[in-house]
Amino acid sequence: MPNIKHILFPFDFSKQASLAVPFVRAIASRCGAKISVLSVSPPFWGAPLEGMPALPGLETPEHELRAYLSETLAPEFTGLAASYLTDLGDPAVKIVRFAHYNDVDLIMMPTHGVSGYRSELIGSVTVKVLHQAGCPIWTATHAEEQSSRSAPSTIVCAIDDTDQSITVMRWALEFSQQMDAKLRFLHVVPPVSDALAAPSDSDLQEEMLKGARAKLESMQQSASVEAPLRLAVGRIAETVTAVAQQEKADLLLIGRGLLPSPLGRLRSNAYAMIQQSPCPVVSV
């Protein structure tokens, strides 16, 4: 359950990372959490990565980078407990390792596409962190195009009918209470057919919706989670993101599960939902 006291904010000096700053500040303020800002640079300095500052000294790049990091972000986190850290190596490995050994409760990082198909890709660092990190992860794929509130007022939580969704529902409820936000649960039922042309198709679809609602309401009751439940028919990723837009959600919450393991219907669509979401996404 969310007891967010330590937020890890990987920062690479990119525009996307800068756009995430107000969200980090807002959630840390609401939760009373400390912030660890971590900037990881390659072990060998040649041409700097996109967004990274060009540092003149080659013998002590970490010292220079840490000073630049603090100078850049300290004014943004005034009044909050924030530390500024640097490391050398593979960014994904360092992020996951830091989160594991320092009791991080939430990683907040934007996604980065690395080709001309930016709108369709999640950056490789984020993919690795999504696979390997044990704590919830906040991501924003298109922050420059979004108008979501930094502190969410409306949260849509997409759930499937597996046992893991009970954990997700409880996390979502407590997090929404911490954020003082409205919470809506959403479950997507696959279409019986593309057209639902035959009366039998419509009847079967209705039965599927009724059965899904009964099961999910039972799960809500057993989990002691009260929040409106909306059911929709369609393809999962497209329908979840469309409903998030209709509800004017500031945050989409999904069950990430263990991505390398056999995937449930919802979790197998996690990447697509993150890519297409009209608002930031927290994967639990």
C-alpha positions in Angstrom: 0.0 0.0 0.0 1.3 3.5 -0.7 3.3 5.0 2.0 5.4 7.2 -0.2 8.2 8.6 1.9 11.1 8.4 -0.6 10.9 9.4 -4.3 13.6 8.7 -6.8 13.8 11.2 -9.6 16.3 10.2 -12.3 17.3 13.5 -14.0 19.2 13.7 -17.3 18.8 17.4 -18.0 16.5 16.8 -21.0 13.3 18.8 -21.7 11.2 15.8 -20.7 12.9 15.5 -17.4 12.4 19.2 -16.7 8.7 18.9 -17.5 8.4 16.2 -14.8 9.8 18.5 -12.1 6.4 20.1 -11.1 4.9 16.6 -10.8 7.7 15.4 -8.5 7.4 18.5 -6.4 3.6 18.2 -6.1 3.6 14.5 -5.1 6.5 14.9 -2.7 4.7 17.8 -1.0 1.4 15.9 -0.7 3.1 12.8 0.7 5.8 14.5 2.8 8.4 12.5 0.9 12.1 13.1 0.5 13.4 13.3 -3.0 16.6 11.7 -4.3 17.6 13.3 -7.6 20.0 11.0 -9.4 21.9 11.8 -12.6 23.8 8.9 -14.2 26.4 9.6 -16.8 28.4 7.1 -18.9 31.6 5.9 -17.4 33.6 7.4 -20.2 33.1 11.0 -21.3 33.2 11.5 -25.0 30.4 13.5 -26.7 27.8 14.2 -23.9 24.4 12.5 -24.1 21.4 14.6 -25.3 20.5 17.0 -22.6 23.6 16.3 -20.5 25.8 19.3 -19.8 29.2 19.4 -21.5 31.6 19.3 -18.6 35.1 20.7 -19.0 36.9 18.4 -16.5 37.5 14.8 -17.5 39.0 13.6 -14.2 36.2 14.5 -11.9 33.0 14.5 -14.0 30.8 13.3 -11.1 31.8 16.3 -8.9 31.1 18.8 -11.7 27.8 17.0 -12.6 26.7 17.0 -9.0 27.3 20.7 -8.7 25.5 21.4 -11.9 22.6 19.2 -10.9 22.2 21.0 -7.5 22.4 24.4 -9.2 19.7 23.4 -11.7 17.2 21.8 -9.4 17.7 23.1 -5.9 15.5 26.2 -6.5 12.7 23.9 -7.8 12.7 21.9 -4.6 13.0 24.7 -2.1 11.3 23.7 1.2 11.5 19.9 0.4 14.0 17.4 1.6 16.0 16.8 -1.5 19.5 15.3 -2.2 21.5 15.4 -5.4 23.4 12.4 -6.4 25.4 11.3 -9.4 26.8 8.0 -10.6 28.7 6.5 -13.5 27.5 3.5 -15.5 24.4 2.1 -17.1 21.5 4.4 -16.2 18.8 1.7 -15.9 21.0 -0.6 -13.8 22.0 2.3 -11.5 18.4 3.5 -11.1 17.0 0.0 -10.2 19.9 -0.7 -7.8 19.5 2.7 -6.0 15.8 2.1 -5.7 16.3 -1.4 -4.2 19.0 -0.5 -1.7 17.6 2.8 -0.6 13.9 1.9 0.1 12.5 4.0 -2.7 8.7 4.0 -2.7 8.1 5.6 -6.1 10.3 6.2 -9.1 9.3 9.3 -11.2 10.8 9.4 -14.7 9.7 10.6 -18.1 9.9 8.2 -21.0 12.3 8.9 -24.0 11.8 7.7 -27.5 15.1 7.3 -29.3 14.1 7.4 -32.9 11.9 9.3 -35.3 9.0 7.3 -34.0 9.1 9.0 -30.6 5.4 8.9 -30.2 5.3 5.2 -30.5 8.3 4.2 -28.4 9.3 4.1 -24.8 13.0 4.8 -24.2 15.2 1.8 -23.5 16.1 3.0 -20.0 12.5 3.3 -19.0 11.7 -0.1 -20.4 14.5 -1.7 -18.4 13.3 0.1 -15.2 9.7 -1.0 -15.8 10.9 -4.6 -16.1 13.3 -4.7 -13.2 12.2 -2.2 -10.5 10.2 -3.5 -7.5 8.4 -0.3 -6.7 5.7 1.7 -8.5 6.8 3.9 -11.4 5.5 7.2 -12.6 6.0 7.9 -16.3 4.9 10.6 -18.7 5.4 10.0 -22.4 4.1 13.2 -23.9 4.4 15.7 -21.0 4.9 18.6 -23.4 1.5 17.9 -25.0 -0.4 17.2 -21.7 -2.3 19.6 -19.5 -2.6 17.4 -16.4 -2.5 18.9 -13.0 0.7 18.3 -11.1 -1.2 17.1 -8.1 -3.9 14.9 -9.7 -7.6 15.7 -9.0 -9.0 12.8 -11.1 -7.4 9.3 -11.2 -8.5 6.5 -13.5 -7.4 3.1 -12.4 -7.5 0.3 -15.0 -8.0 -3.1 -13.6 -8.4 -6.7 -14.9 -10.1 -9.6 -13.1 -7.0 -11.2 -11.7 -6.1 -11.4 -8.0 -3.4 -8.8 -8.5 -6.0 -6.2 -9.2 -7.0 -6.3 -5.5 -3.6 -5.0 -4.6 -3.8 -2.4 -7.4 -7.3 -1.2 -6.2 -6.1 -0.8 -2.6 -3.0 1.1 -3.7 -5.1 3.3 -6.0 -7.6 4.1 -3.2 -5.0 5.1 -0.6 -3.0 7.1 -3.1 -6.1 8.9 -4.3 -6.9 9.8 -0.7 -3.3 11.1 -0.2 -3.7 13.2 -3.3 -7.3 14.3 -2.3 -8.3 13.1 -5.8 -11.4 11.5 -7.2 -10.9 7.8 -8.1 -12.6 5.9 -11.0 -12.0 2.2 -11.7 -12.2 1.0 -15.3 -12.4 -2.5 -16.7 -12.3 -3.3 -20.4 -14.2 -6.3 -21.8 -13.0 -7.6 -25.2 -15.6 -7.3 -28.0 -17.4 -10.6 -29.0 -17.0 -9.5 -32.6 -16.0 -6.5 -34.5 -19.5 -5.5 -35.5 -21.9 -7.1 -32.9 -24.2 -7.5 -35.9 -26.1 -10.6 -34.8 -28.6 -10.4 -31.9 -26.7 -13.4 -30.3 -23.5 -11.3 -30.3 -25.2 -8.5 -28.5 -26.7 -10.8 -26.0 -23.4 -12.5 -25.3 -21.6 -9.2 -25.0 -24.2 -8.1 -22.4 -23.7 -11.3 -20.5 -20.0 -10.8 -20.5 -20.4 -7.3 -19.1 -22.8 -8.4 -16.4 -20.4 -11.3 -15.4 -17.4 -9.0 -15.3 -19.2 -6.4 -13.2 -20.4 -9.0 -10.7 -16.9 -10.4 -10.3 -15.2 -7.0 -10.0 -17.8 -5.7 -7.5 -17.2 -8.8 -5.4 -13.4 -8.1 -5.6 -14.0 -4.5 -4.5 -16.2 -5.7 -1.6 -13.6 -8.2 -0.4 -10.9 -5.6 -0.7 -13.0 -3.0 1.1 -12.5 -0.6 -1.8 -15.4 1.8 -2.6 -15.1 3.8 -5.8 -17.2 4.0 -9.0 -16.6 1.2 -11.5 -17.0 1.8 -15.2 -17.0 -1.1 -17.8 -16.3 -0.6 -21.4 -16.0 -2.8 -24.5 -13.0 -2.6 -26.8 -9.3 -3.1 -27.3 -7.6 -2.6 -24.0 -5.0 0.0 -24.6 -7.1 2.2 -27.0 -10.2 2.0 -24.7 -8.3 2.7 -21.5 -6.6 5.7 -22.9 -9.8 7.0 -24.5 -11.7 6.7 -21.2 -8.9 8.5 -19.4 -9.3 11.3 -21.8 -13.1 11.3 -21.5 -12.9 11.4 -17.7 -10.3 14.3 -18.0 -8.0 12.2 -15.8 -4.8 13.8 -14.5 -3.3 10.4 -13.8 -3.8 6.8 -15.2 -3.0 4.0 -12.8 -2.3 0.5 -14.1 -1.1 -2.8 -12.7 2.3 -3.4 -14.2 2.8 -6.9 -12.7 6.0 -8.7 -13.5 6.5 -7.8 -17.1 9.1 -10.6 -17.9 6.6 -13.3 -16.6 3.6 -14.7 -18.5 1.3 -11.7 -18.9 -2.3 -11.1 -18.1 -4.5 -9.3 -20.6 -4.1 -5.9 -18.9 -0.4 -6.2 -18.1 0.5 -7.2 -21.6 -0.9 -3.9 -22.8 1.1 -1.8 -20.2 3.6 -0.4 -22.7 0.8 0.6 -25.2 -1.2 2.3 -22.4 1.9 4.3 -21.3 2.7 5.3 -24.9 -0.9 6.4 -25.7 -2.0 7.9 -22.4 -3.2 11.5 -22.4 -1.9 11.9 -18.9 1.0 10.6 -16.8 0.8 6.9 -15.8 1.7 5.2 -12.5 2.3 1.5 -13.0 2.1 -0.5 -9.7 
